[in-house]
């Protein structure tokens, strides 16, 4: 048996290839939208993709399952338990029920219905039948069981989350019972994903170790205590999750071969912005963006979690234009944007910001400050408002005295939580990547004088400055 994990780092997403070399067949589980990578792996391994499986209707990225199944002429296999739910799949597929199995050569894949994260959630047991037909080797756990955690049960809203949390308790207690301790756990996400809280940085585990170390698998945990515990730990809810659920229910548009967007000269670029109301995404690093950018553009560089922050901050109902330093940045950015359903990339700036400036077009700057400069300015009473846009857990682990914490993605819908008072607003994150994105959004919305801490809390700690 061949087993391959594919990773999308900026979404902390894992998908998997399971292959039988003897039969020349393979299955892909939970594919992302860049389907070329799976076809290339299969071809290089001498395999033909015969099945494409999904564990559930995803909320954090646009699924590539429908497109991959079409391109590979493979059977698309999805859970049978979406019928009548808030989100159900509207396109053709083979519905699989709990306990059913499909063979990929000498590899057997058995469905295990594990509701909780979503009502239809399906995990899969993988048997290498040449070794054992009775004992599974791998548990493709999707968003049900993570390394160190479980999937959040609140994706369907406030009214449904309590019931789903109870169903998740039942899945943990009954669907995992009897499975061997040595079973390899291969989840769909790792640390950094918003699909659960408290995930380990390790991509895999064993069921035996999770029974020891995963707090939600503690056998002494009662049902009500479990429900309160998991509902009390969910991360902030990304609004774009609702759009992704609807998109994946309907079926994302088949992209096929991804062509690069049209390169527009500066005057044509500006004319497009004015005529179409386009959102400009600047892909350069934080210092380049701060030094000079197109007014109103969002600074979300390719050096960080572009998919995640674009999904939070970039509108889905507007065309997108890109500003980059080179062609490679544009290509990578398109993949990142398409992964979260941001398909409306209509062009990129020919010659970049250099050509823009040489054409006499206007440039804006994002004010920046170092950690030491910020400390001295606060001590002198020159700066008072500090907005920390990291997660609550990061903030609790240590923050600048007097700072206010609001998770940065929240500002796409509301400016609630911004500290009141006079003078500039200082925005800080861990390194300056996230704060550049949020500061550019606040500036775009006309929020006065915004200053970015370029080194973030890393610089603050390195300078030995005090934290709370």
C-alpha positions in Angstrom: 0.0 0.0 0.0 1.1 3.5 -0.8 0.1 6.3 1.6 0.7 10.0 0.9 -0.1 13.1 2.9 -0.5 16.3 1.0 -0.3 19.6 3.0 -1.6 23.1 2.4 0.4 25.0 5.0 -1.5 28.3 5.1 -4.8 26.4 5.8 -3.2 23.7 8.0 -5.0 21.3 5.7 -4.1 17.7 5.0 -5.4 15.5 2.2 -4.4 11.9 1.5 -3.6 9.5 -1.3 -4.1 5.8 -0.8 -2.8 3.5 -3.5 -2.4 -0.2 -4.4 0.6 -0.6 -6.7 -0.4 -4.2 -7.6 -3.7 -3.0 -9.0 -2.4 0.3 -10.2 -5.3 2.1 -8.5 -5.6 4.9 -6.0 -8.1 6.9 -3.9 -7.8 10.6 -2.8 -9.4 11.8 0.4 -10.4 15.4 1.0 -8.6 17.0 -1.9 -8.1 20.8 -2.2 -8.8 22.7 -5.4 -5.3 22.4 -6.9 -6.1 19.0 -8.4 -3.0 18.8 -10.5 -0.9 17.7 -7.5 -3.0 14.6 -7.1 -3.0 13.7 -10.7 0.8 14.2 -10.8 1.3 12.0 -7.8 -0.8 9.2 -9.2 1.0 9.4 -12.6 4.5 9.4 -11.0 3.4 6.4 -8.9 2.1 4.4 -11.8 -1.5 4.7 -10.4 -4.9 5.6 -11.8 -7.3 7.5 -9.4 -10.4 5.4 -9.2 -12.1 6.9 -6.2 -12.3 10.4 -4.6 -13.7 10.5 -1.0 -14.9 13.4 1.1 -15.2 13.2 4.9 -17.8 16.1 5.0 -19.0 19.3 3.5 -16.0 21.5 4.3 -16.3 25.0 5.7 -12.7 26.3 5.5 -11.7 25.7 1.9 -13.2 25.1 -1.5 -13.2 21.4 -2.2 -11.5 19.9 -5.2 -13.3 16.6 -5.0 -15.9 17.2 -7.7 -13.3 18.5 -10.2 -10.8 15.8 -9.4 -13.4 13.1 -9.9 -14.3 14.6 -13.3 -10.7 15.0 -14.4 -9.7 11.5 -13.3 -13.0 9.8 -14.4 -13.2 8.5 -10.8 -16.1 7.6 -8.6 -17.0 10.5 -6.2 -17.9 9.1 -2.8 -19.6 11.2 -0.2 -21.6 10.7 3.0 -25.2 9.6 2.7 -26.2 11.5 5.8 -26.5 15.0 4.4 -30.0 14.6 3.1 -32.4 16.9 4.8 -29.7 18.8 6.6 -29.0 22.6 6.4 -26.2 21.8 3.9 -26.5 18.9 1.5 -24.6 18.1 -1.7 -26.4 19.1 -4.9 -24.2 17.3 -7.5 -24.0 13.7 -8.6 -22.0 11.3 -6.4 -22.1 7.8 -4.8 -23.6 8.1 -1.3 -21.9 5.8 1.2 -23.4 4.7 4.5 -21.9 3.6 7.8 -20.2 0.3 7.6 -20.0 0.1 3.8 -16.6 -0.4 2.2 -15.0 0.1 -1.2 -11.9 -1.7 -2.4 -9.0 0.1 -4.2 -7.1 -3.0 -5.4 -6.0 -4.8 -2.2 -6.8 -1.8 0.0 -10.2 -1.6 1.7 -11.7 1.7 2.8 -14.6 1.4 5.3 -17.0 4.3 6.2 -17.5 5.3 9.8 -20.3 7.8 10.4 -19.0 10.2 13.0 -21.4 13.1 13.4 -20.6 16.1 15.6 -18.4 18.5 13.7 -21.1 18.2 11.0 -24.2 15.9 10.9 -23.0 14.0 7.8 -19.3 13.6 8.9 -17.8 10.4 7.7 -14.4 9.0 8.7 -12.7 6.1 7.0 -10.8 3.1 8.1 -8.1 1.8 5.8 -7.2 -1.9 5.6 -4.2 -3.2 3.9 -5.7 -6.6 3.1 -2.5 -8.3 2.2 -1.5 -7.8 5.9 -4.8 -8.1 7.7 -8.5 -8.1 6.6 -9.7 -7.7 10.2 -7.5 -5.0 11.7 -7.4 -1.5 10.1 -4.1 0.2 9.7 -5.1 3.9 9.2 -8.0 6.1 10.4 -8.7 8.9 8.0 -10.5 10.9 10.7 -11.3 14.1 8.8 -12.4 16.9 11.1 -13.8 14.4 13.7 -10.6 13.5 15.5 -7.5 15.8 15.4 -4.2 15.2 17.1 -4.9 16.5 20.6 -8.4 17.8 19.9 -11.8 17.4 18.1 -13.6 19.3 15.4 -15.7 22.3 16.5 -19.5 21.5 16.6 -20.8 25.0 15.9 -20.7 25.2 12.1 -24.4 25.1 11.7 -25.1 28.0 14.1 -26.2 28.6 17.7 -29.4 26.6 17.4 -27.7 23.4 16.3 -24.4 23.4 18.1 -25.6 21.9 21.4 -27.2 18.9 19.7 -24.1 18.4 17.5 -21.9 18.5 20.6 -24.0 15.7 22.2 -23.7 13.7 18.9 -20.0 14.2 19.0 -19.8 12.8 22.5 -21.7 9.7 21.2 -19.2 9.4 18.2 -16.3 9.5 20.6 -17.7 7.0 23.0 -19.2 4.5 20.5 -17.5 4.9 17.1 -14.0 4.6 18.5 -14.8 1.8 20.9 -13.1 -1.5 19.8 -10.6 0.1 17.5 -7.0 -0.9 18.2 -4.6 1.4 20.1 -2.0 1.0 17.3 -4.4 2.6 14.7 -2.7 5.5 12.9 -4.8 8.7 13.1 -4.5 10.8 10.0 -6.7 14.0 10.4 -7.7 16.6 7.8 -6.1 19.5 9.8 -3.2 20.4 12.1 -2.2 23.2 14.4 -3.3 26.6 13.0 -6.6 25.5 11.6 -9.8 27.2 12.9 -11.7 24.0 12.6 -10.9 23.1 16.2 -9.0 24.3 19.2 -5.8 23.1 20.8 -4.5 20.9 18.0 -1.0 19.5 18.3 1.8 20.6 15.9 2.3 16.9 14.9 0.4 15.8 11.8 -0.3 12.2 12.9 -0.8 10.2 16.1 -2.1 6.8 17.2 -5.5 6.2 18.7 -3.8 4.7 21.8 -1.9 7.9 22.4 -5.0 10.0 21.8 -6.8 7.9 24.4 -4.1 8.9 26.9 -3.4 12.5 25.9 -6.5 13.9 24.1 -8.6 15.6 26.8 -11.9 14.9 24.9 -11.2 11.1 24.9 -10.9 11.0 28.7 -13.2 8.1 29.7 -14.1 9.8 33.0 -15.5 12.8 31.1 -19.3 12.8 31.5 -21.5 13.9 28.6 -22.6 17.3 29.9 -19.0 18.1 31.0 -17.8 17.1 27.5 -20.4 19.4 25.9 -19.5 22.3 28.0 -15.8 21.7 27.5 -15.9 21.6 23.7 -18.4 24.5 23.3 -16.3 26.6 25.7 -13.1 26.1 23.6 -14.3 26.9 20.0 -12.2 29.5 18.2 -13.8 32.7 16.8 -16.2 31.8 14.0 -14.9 32.9 10.5 -17.9 34.4 8.6 -16.6 33.0 5.3 -17.3 29.5 6.6 -20.9 29.9 5.7 -20.0 30.9 2.2 -17.7 27.9 1.9 -20.4 25.5 3.2 -22.8 26.8 0.6 -20.2 26.7 -2.2 -19.2 23.1 -1.4 -22.8 22.0 -1.2 -23.5 23.4 -4.7 -20.2 22.3 -6.1 -17.3 24.7 -6.8 -16.9 25.7 -10.4 -14.5 23.4 -12.3 -11.4 25.5 -12.9 -9.4 23.1 -15.2 -6.0 24.5 -16.2 -5.4 27.7 -14.3 -4.4 30.5 -16.6 -2.5 33.5 -15.3 -4.5 36.7 -14.9 -4.1 39.5 -17.5 -1.2 41.9 -16.9 -2.5 45.5 -16.9 -0.5 48.6 -17.4 -0.8 51.1 -14.6 -3.4 53.4 -16.3 -5.5 50.4 -17.4 -5.2 49.0 -13.8 -6.5 52.2 -12.4 -9.3 52.4 -14.9 -10.3 48.8 -14.0 -10.4 49.7 -10.3 -12.6 52.8 -11.0 -15.0 51.0 -13.4 -15.4 47.6 -11.6 -14.8 48.5 -7.9 -12.1 45.9 -7.7 -10.3 44.9 -4.5 -6.5 45.3 -4.8 -4.4 42.7 -3.0 -0.7 43.6 -2.6 1.3 40.4 -2.3 4.6 41.9 -1.3 6.2 41.7 2.2 5.2 44.0 5.0 8.1 46.4 4.6 7.7 46.8 0.9 4.0 47.4 1.4 4.6 49.9 4.1 7.1 51.8 2.0 4.6 52.5 -0.8 1.4 50.9 -2.1 -1.6 51.7 -4.2 -4.1 53.6 -2.0 -6.8 51.4 -0.6 -5.1 48.1 -1.3 -4.9 45.3 1.2 -1.4 44.1 2.2 -1.7 40.3 2.4 1.6 38.9 1.4 2.5 35.5 0.0 5.0 35.0 2.8 2.3 34.1 5.3 -1.2 32.6 5.4 -2.6 34.2 2.3 -5.5 31.8 1.9 -6.6 32.3 5.5 -6.3 36.1 5.6 -7.7 36.6 2.2 -10.8 34.5 3.1 -11.3 36.7 6.2 -10.7 40.1 4.6 -11.3 40.0 0.8 -14.9 40.5 -0.4 -16.3 37.6 -2.4 -18.5 39.8 -4.6 -15.9 42.0 -6.2 -13.2 41.5 -8.8 -9.7 41.1 -7.5 -6.5 42.7 -8.9 -3.1 41.6 -7.7 0.1 43.6 -7.1 3.3 41.4 -7.0 7.0 41.5 -7.4 7.2 38.7 -9.9 5.2 36.1 -11.9 5.8 33.4 -9.4 4.1 35.5 -6.7 1.0 35.9 -8.9 0.8 32.1 -9.7 1.1 31.2 -6.0 -1.4 33.8 -5.0 -4.0 32.5 -7.5 -3.7 29.0 -6.0 -4.1 30.4 -2.5 -7.2 32.5 -3.5 -8.9 29.7 -5.4 -8.5 27.4 -2.5 -11.0 29.5 -0.6 -13.3 30.3 -3.4 -11.9 33.7 -4.4 -12.1 33.0 -8.1 -12.6 36.5 -9.4 -8.9 37.3 -10.0 -9.1 39.6 -13.1 -5.6 41.0 -13.5 -2.2 41.9 -12.1 -0.2 45.1 -12.3 2.3 45.0 -15.1 5.7 46.1 -13.8 4.5 46.2 -10.2 4.6 49.2 -7.9 7.8 50.5 -9.7 5.9 50.9 -12.9 3.0 52.5 -11.0 5.2 55.1 -9.5 7.0 55.8 -12.8 3.6 56.4 -14.4 3.1 59.2 -11.9 0.3 57.4 -10.1 -0.4 58.0 -6.4 1.2 56.0 -3.6 0.3 55.6 0.0 2.4 54.6 3.0 1.6 52.5 6.1 3.2 54.1 9.1 5.4 51.7 11.0 7.2 51.5 14.3 9.6 49.2 16.0 9.0 47.6 19.4 11.6 49.8 21.1 10.1 53.0 19.5 6.7 51.9 20.6 7.8 51.3 24.2 9.4 54.7 24.4 6.4 56.5 22.8 4.0 54.8 25.2 6.2 55.8 28.2 6.3 59.4 26.9 2.5 59.5 26.6 2.6 59.9 22.8 0.8 56.7 21.9 -2.0 55.3 24.0 -4.1 53.0 21.8 -2.6 49.5 21.1 -4.7 46.9 19.3 -3.4 43.3 19.5 -5.1 41.3 16.6 -3.7 37.9 17.6 -5.8 35.1 18.9 -7.1 35.2 22.5 -4.7 32.3 23.5 -1.7 34.2 22.1 -2.7 37.4 23.9 -3.2 35.6 27.2 0.3 34.0 26.8 1.8 37.5 26.9 0.9 41.0 25.6 1.9 44.6 25.7 0.6 46.2 28.9 -2.5 48.3 28.2 -3.2 46.6 24.8 -6.7 45.5 23.7 -7.2 42.2 22.0 -9.6 41.5 19.1 -9.0 38.7 16.6 -8.1 40.5 13.4 -10.5 38.8 11.0 -13.4 40.3 12.9 -12.8 43.7 11.4 -14.0 42.6 8.0 -17.5 42.9 9.3 -17.3 45.3 12.2 -14.9 47.8 13.8 -16.2 47.0 17.3 -13.6 46.5 19.9 -11.1 49.1 18.6 -9.7 51.0 21.7 -11.2 54.4 22.1 -9.2 57.6 22.7 -7.2 60.2 20.8 -4.1 59.8 18.7 -2.9 57.1 16.3 -4.0 53.5 16.5 -1.1 51.0 16.9 -1.7 47.5 15.5 0.4 44.5 16.6 0.5 40.8 15.9 3.3 38.2 16.3 5.6 39.3 13.5 3.9 42.1 11.6 2.3 39.9 8.8 -1.3 39.8 10.2 -1.1 43.4 11.5 -0.1 44.6 8.1 -3.3 43.0 6.6 -5.5 44.4 9.3 -3.9 47.8 9.4 -4.4 48.1 5.6 -8.1 47.1 6.0 -8.6 49.8 8.7 -6.9 52.4 6.5 -9.0 51.3 3.5 -12.1 51.9 5.7 -10.9 55.5 6.5 -9.8 54.7 10.0 -7.4 57.7 10.5 -3.8 57.2 11.4 -2.9 53.6 11.8 0.6 52.4 12.8 2.0 48.9 12.3 4.5 47.3 14.7 6.8 45.8 12.1 8.5 43.2 14.3 5.4 42.4 16.3 5.6 40.6 19.6 8.6 38.7 18.4 10.5 42.0 18.4 9.0 43.1 21.7 10.2 39.9 23.4 13.6 40.1 21.7 14.1 43.6 23.1 13.3 42.3 26.6 10.3 44.6 27.0 7.6 44.0 29.7 4.5 41.9 29.0 1.3 41.1 30.9 
